[in-house]
Every structure is written in structure tokens, then in C-alpha cells.
């Protein structure tokens, strides 16, 4: 998860830096893209946590049904 957050910030920062160099608009796009990168990284992290939680819930449900089936025997 940390990698996803850092990747979003890094990519956003690089794109902003490149845009500022190309357009001659020092830190405007760098700051803007850093903020957007943070948002994208946060969204990716939240999405990953939600996916991990769904998988955990499915595993727990499967384990409970398996335990219930063994109790019936």
C-alpha cells in the first residue's frame, strides 16, 4: 500500500515538474500534480484495502461454512 501512495505522488510530481520545465511555469504544475498524485495514491490505497477486506470476508465465510459442515457430521 505504501508503494501505491508513493508511486502516485512520484508520478504526479514528475509530470508536474516536466510540465513546469516545458511551459516555464515554476512550481504551479508541480504543486498541482503533487496534490493530484496524493489523491490518486490515496484512492488506490483505499481501493486496495477494500479489496483485501472483501477477500478476508470471503475467506471467513468459507471457513465458517466449513466449520458448520464439520459440526453436522
N, CA and C of each residue as an Amber inpcrd file, in Angstrom:
protein
   219
   0.8060000  -1.1910000   0.0000000   0.0000000   0.0000000   0.0000000
   0.8550000   1.2630000   0.0000000   1.9330000   1.2210000   0.7110000
   2.8120000   2.3880000   0.7480000   3.3710000   2.6780000  -0.6310000
   3.7030000   1.6310000  -1.3620000   4.2400000   1.7940000  -2.7150000
   3.2200000   2.4990000  -3.6060000   1.9560000   2.1200000  -3.4840000
   0.9230000   2.7480000  -4.3100000   0.8210000   4.2390000  -4.0200000
   0.8990000   4.5950000  -2.7450000   0.8130000   6.0090000  -2.3680000
   2.0250000   6.7680000  -2.8900000   3.2110000   6.2160000  -2.6850000
   4.4270000   6.8840000  -3.1400000   4.5020000   6.9600000  -4.6620000
   4.0140000   5.9210000  -5.3320000   4.0340000   5.9360000  -6.7970000
   3.1460000   7.0570000  -7.3380000   1.9700000   7.2210000  -6.7570000
   1.0760000   8.2990000  -7.1920000   1.7040000   9.6670000  -7.0030000
   2.3400000   9.8680000  -5.8580000   2.9900000  11.1490000  -5.5820000
   4.1780000  11.3530000  -6.5200000   4.9780000  10.2980000  -6.7030000
   6.1620000  10.4000000  -7.5610000   5.8100000  10.6840000  -9.0100000
   4.8400000   9.9550000  -9.5220000   4.4340000  10.1590000 -10.9180000
   3.8270000  11.5500000 -11.0930000   2.9640000  11.9420000 -10.1650000
   2.3740000  13.2770000 -10.2430000   3.4270000  14.3670000 -10.1630000
   4.3870000  14.1990000  -9.2590000   5.4630000  15.1800000  -9.1280000
   6.3110000  15.2730000 -10.3750000   6.6270000  14.1240000 -10.9610000
   7.4380000  14.1280000 -12.1750000   6.7070000  14.8050000 -13.3250000
   5.4390000  14.4700000 -13.4950000   4.6650000  15.0920000 -14.5790000
   4.5650000  16.6010000 -14.3660000   4.3200000  17.0210000 -13.1260000
   4.2440000  18.4520000 -12.8300000   5.5640000  19.1550000 -13.0730000
   6.6600000  18.5310000 -12.6680000   7.9970000  19.1040000 -12.8920000
   8.2570000  19.2480000 -14.3890000   7.9210000  18.1940000 -15.1470000
   8.1390000  18.2160000 -16.5960000   7.2980000  19.3180000 -17.2520000
   6.0420000  19.4410000 -16.8190000   5.1760000  20.4770000 -17.3920000
   5.7020000  21.8690000 -17.0690000   6.1750000  22.0680000 -15.8360000
   6.7340000  23.3730000 -15.4640000   7.9680000  23.6990000 -16.2950000
   8.8240000  22.7210000 -16.5180000  10.0260000  22.9510000 -17.3330000
   9.6380000  23.2820000 -18.7720000   8.6820000  22.5460000 -19.3180000
   8.2780000  22.7480000 -20.7060000   7.5730000  24.0900000 -20.9060000
   6.7890000  24.5040000 -19.9230000   5.9880000  25.7210000 -20.0730000
   6.5920000  26.9370000 -19.3770000   7.6500000  26.7280000 -18.5990000
   8.2840000  27.8290000 -17.8830000   7.4300000  28.3810000 -16.7520000
   6.6460000  27.5360000 -16.1520000   5.7580000  27.9590000 -15.0600000
   6.1770000  27.2670000 -13.7720000   7.2950000  27.7200000 -13.2160000
   7.7900000  27.0820000 -11.9880000   6.7190000  27.0570000 -10.9270000
   6.6940000  26.4820000  -9.9440000   6.0910000  25.3800000  -9.2060000
   4.5940000  25.1570000  -9.3730000   3.9270000  25.8720000 -10.2720000
   2.4650000  25.7560000 -10.3650000   2.0360000  24.3220000 -10.6650000
   2.5040000  23.7650000 -11.7700000   2.0830000  22.4180000 -12.1480000
   2.6890000  21.3600000 -11.2370000   3.8830000  21.6060000 -10.7320000
   4.4920000  20.6580000  -9.7880000   3.5940000  20.5040000  -8.5660000
   3.1790000  21.6160000  -7.9880000   2.3200000  21.5500000  -6.8030000
   0.9600000  20.9450000  -7.1250000   0.3900000  21.3590000  -8.2480000
  -0.9110000  20.8320000  -8.6500000  -0.8600000  19.3210000  -8.8570000
   0.1420000  18.8730000  -9.5790000   0.2460000  17.4440000  -9.8660000
   0.6380000  16.6360000  -8.6270000   1.3820000  17.2330000  -7.7110000
   1.6710000  16.5430000  -6.4490000   0.3870000  16.3020000  -5.6640000
  -0.4680000  17.3200000  -5.6160000  -1.7420000  17.1660000  -4.9120000
  -2.6040000  16.1120000  -5.6010000  -2.6760000  16.1620000  -6.9250000
  -3.4460000  15.1510000  -7.6560000  -2.8440000  13.7610000  -7.4680000
  -1.5200000  13.6790000  -7.4400000  -0.8520000  12.3990000  -7.2020000
  -1.1570000  11.8470000  -5.8240000  -1.2080000  12.7360000  -4.8330000
  -1.5750000  12.2930000  -3.4790000  -2.9990000  11.7440000  -3.4620000
  -3.8880000  12.4340000  -4.1450000  -5.2700000  11.9640000  -4.2200000
  -5.3780000  10.6190000  -4.9180000  -4.6560000  10.4680000  -6.0150000
  -4.6760000   9.1990000  -6.7430000  -4.0720000   8.0850000  -5.8990000
  -2.9780000   8.3820000  -5.2160000  -2.3610000   7.3830000  -4.3460000
  -3.2830000   6.9770000  -3.2140000  -3.9750000   7.9440000  -2.6420000
  -4.9170000   7.6520000  -1.5670000  -6.0730000   6.8000000  -2.0790000
  -6.6010000   7.1440000  -3.2510000  -7.6850000   6.3470000  -3.8290000
  -7.2380000   4.9170000  -4.0990000  -6.0320000   4.7390000  -4.6240000
  -5.5180000   3.3940000  -4.8650000  -5.3650000   2.6220000  -3.5650000
  -4.8960000   3.2840000  -2.5260000  -4.7380000   2.6180000  -1.2340000
  -6.0880000   2.2030000  -0.6650000  -7.0760000   3.0870000  -0.7450000
  -8.4160000   2.7620000  -0.2530000  -8.9980000   1.6050000  -1.0480000
  -8.8120000   1.6160000  -2.3520000  -9.3140000   0.5360000  -3.2010000
  -8.6570000  -0.7950000  -2.8320000  -7.3540000  -0.7710000  -2.5680000
  -6.6360000  -1.9880000  -2.1950000  -7.1230000  -2.5180000  -0.8540000
  -7.3240000  -1.6290000   0.1060000  -7.8190000  -2.0520000   1.4200000
  -9.2120000  -2.6630000   1.2930000 -10.0770000  -2.0650000   0.4920000
 -11.4270000  -2.5970000   0.2940000 -11.3730000  -3.9780000  -0.3470000
 -10.4960000  -4.1590000  -1.3180000 -10.3570000  -5.4590000  -1.9690000
  -9.8360000  -6.5030000  -0.9880000  -8.8590000  -6.1320000  -0.1820000
  -8.3230000  -7.0580000   0.8110000  -9.3960000  -7.4290000   1.8310000
 -10.2120000  -6.4550000   2.2000000 -11.2830000  -6.7200000   3.1590000
 -12.3190000  -7.6780000   2.5770000 -12.6750000  -7.4970000   1.2990000
 -13.6300000  -8.4120000   0.6560000 -13.0780000  -9.8300000   0.6180000
 -11.7950000  -9.9730000   0.2760000 -11.1840000 -11.3020000   0.2510000
 -11.1970000 -11.9370000   1.6330000 -10.8830000 -11.1430000   2.6570000
 -10.8850000 -11.6510000   4.0270000 -12.2860000 -12.0880000   4.4400000
 -13.2930000 -11.3100000   4.0700000 -14.6750000 -11.6680000   4.3950000
 -15.0750000 -12.9690000   3.7170000 -14.6760000 -13.1440000   2.4420000
 -14.9890000 -14.3930000   1.7370000 -14.3030000 -15.5780000   2.3970000
 -13.0430000 -15.4070000   2.7990000 -12.3230000 -16.4950000   3.4640000
 -12.9710000 -16.8540000   4.7970000 -13.3850000 -15.8610000   5.5570000
 -14.0410000 -16.1270000   6.8340000 -15.3790000 -16.8230000   6.6310000
 -16.1330000 -16.4170000   5.6190000 -17.4160000 -17.0590000   5.3340000
 -17.2050000 -18.5100000   4.9210000 -16.1890000 -18.7650000   4.1060000
 -15.8970000 -20.1350000   3.6860000 -15.4680000 -20.9790000   4.8820000
 -14.6770000 -20.3970000   5.7670000 -14.2310000 -21.1350000   6.9450000
 -15.4040000 -21.4420000   7.8670000 -16.3090000 -20.4890000   8.0390000
 -17.4720000 -20.7170000   8.8980000 -18.3740000 -21.8000000   8.3300000
 -18.5770000 -21.7840000   7.0130000 -19.4250000 -22.8160000   6.4100000
 -18.7510000 -24.1800000   6.4950000 -17.4420000 -24.2070000   6.3820000
 -16.7000000 -25.4620000   6.5200000 -16.7900000 -25.9780000   7.9510000
 -16.6660000 -25.0790000   8.9180000 -16.7830000 -25.4710000  10.3240000
 -18.1870000 -25.9720000  10.6340000 -19.2060000 -25.3330000  10.0680000
 -20.5880000 -25.7490000  10.2910000 -20.8330000 -27.1230000   9.6850000
 -20.2620000 -27.3880000   8.5250000 -20.4280000 -28.6910000   7.8800000
 -19.7520000 -29.7790000   8.7010000 -18.6110000 -29.4820000   9.2850000
 -17.9110000 -30.4680000  10.1120000 -18.6650000 -30.7140000  11.4140000
 -19.3160000 -29.7010000  11.9580000 -20.0820000 -29.8630000  13.1880000
 -21.2920000 -30.7560000  12.9700000 -21.8700000 -30.7280000  11.7680000
 -23.0400000 -31.5450000  11.4640000 -22.6790000 -33.0120000  11.3450000
 -21.4450000 -33.3040000  11.0370000 -21.0390000 -34.7100000  10.8510000
 -20.8750000 -35.3550000  12.1440000
